[in-house]
Amino acid sequence: MIYALSVNMMVATVVFGLAGLITLAFVVWTEAREYAVALRAMQRIAPKLRDRFANSQTNSRNQFLNSEM
């Protein structure tokens, strides 16, 4: 009786352990996929933001240099 109970507990441990690993792998996969999509979007947007910031620095520097004259 006790032997059958311990075998059943070991089988349940293996089954639920595998189910937990599969669930964890699925969550990690979906998070990695969302991160990759967000990274691609940021790489597409970043040059535009960088150019805008560079232009604003150049404009403010030119205004500062012109005001000294």
C-alpha positions in Angstrom: 0.0 0.0 0.0 2.7 2.5 1.0 4.8 1.4 -2.0 2.0 2.2 -4.4 1.4 5.5 -2.8 5.1 6.5 -3.1 5.2 5.4 -6.7 2.0 7.5 -7.4 3.7 10.5 -5.7 6.8 10.1 -7.9 4.7 9.8 -11.0 2.7 12.9 -10.0 5.9 14.8 -9.3 7.3 14.0 -12.7 4.1 14.8 -14.5 3.5 18.1 -12.7 7.2 19.0 -13.0 7.1 18.5 -16.8 3.9 20.5 -17.0 5.6 23.3 -15.0 8.6 23.3 -17.3 6.5 23.4 -20.4 4.5 26.3 -19.0 7.7 28.1 -18.0 9.1 27.6 -21.5 5.9 29.0 -23.1 6.0 32.1 -20.9 9.7 32.7 -21.6 9.1 32.2 -25.3 6.2 34.7 -25.5 8.2 37.3 -23.4 11.2 36.9 -25.6 9.1 37.3 -28.7 7.5 40.5 -27.3 10.9 41.9 -26.4 12.2 41.2 -30.0 9.2 43.1 -31.5 9.8 46.0 -29.1 13.5 46.1 -29.9 12.8 46.1 -33.6 10.3 49.0 -33.1 12.9 51.0 -31.1 15.6 50.4 -33.7 13.2 51.7 -36.3 12.3 54.8 -34.2 15.8 55.5 -32.7 17.4 57.1 -35.8 14.6 59.6 -36.1 14.8 60.6 -32.4 18.6 60.8 -32.6 18.5 63.0 -35.7 15.9 65.3 -34.1 18.1 65.6 -31.0 21.2 66.3 -33.0 19.4 69.0 -35.0 18.2 70.7 -31.8 21.7 70.8 -30.4 23.1 72.2 -33.6 20.4 74.9 -33.7 20.9 75.9 -30.1 24.7 76.0 -30.6 24.3 78.2 -33.7 22.0 80.5 -31.9 24.5 80.8 -29.0 27.4 81.5 -31.4 25.3 84.1 -33.3 24.3 85.9 -30.2 27.9 86.5 -29.2 28.6 88.5 -32.3 
